Amino acid sequence: MKAKDIRALSADEILTKTNDMREELMKLRFQQVAGQLTDTSRLRILRRQIARMETVLSEKQKPAE
């Protein structure tokens, strides 16, 4: 998901998607420890998407303050 697409979402939607991604990241980490993870690049992609979402969320909250 690109930053342009994320900016179109509301703050609640961003928080929901971020929480979902964090849960998926946690599951992937468990799979990696167990040796079951085949696509390790997914970890990096999820971390970047979470950071992108948090950045856009903080941009939305700054003007409100």
N, C-alpha and C positions, 0 to 999 in steps of 0.2 A: 504494500500500500504506500503510495507516495504522499508527501507532505500536503500537496494540493488537495488530495482526496480526504485526508485527515482533517484539514481545516474546514471542510464542508460539514463535518459531523458536529453534534452538540457535545458539550462537556461530559454529560452523562454517558453518551454513547462511547466516547473516548475512554472513559474510566472502565466501562464494561468490557470493551475490547482489550484493554490493557490487562485487566484481571484475567481474562480468558487466556491471553498469551502467556502470562506468568504461570498459570496452571499447566499449560502445555509445555513450557520450558522446564518446569519442575519434573514432569513426567519423562521428558527426554533426558534429563540429567540422571534420573533413576535408571533408565534404560542404558545409558552410557556406562554407569558404574557396574551394571549387571552384565555388560558386554553384549547387549542385544541391539544396540543402536547401529544402524547401517549408514544412515545419512547424517554425518556429523556436521555438515555445513548448515543444517537446519538450526542448530544451536546459535550460531553466529547471526543468522538471518533474524531469528526471533529476538535476540538481544538488541539488534539494531532497530527493529520495528518498535520495540518497547520504548527505547530511547527517543525515537522519532515522535511517538505518541505523547510521551511526557513533555517533550520540548514544545510541541504545539499546544498542549494543555496549559503549560506555564505561560505561553504567549497570550493565550486567551484570558488568563486570570490576571495578568499584569495590568492591563488597562482598567480593569474593574476596581483595582485597589486605589 
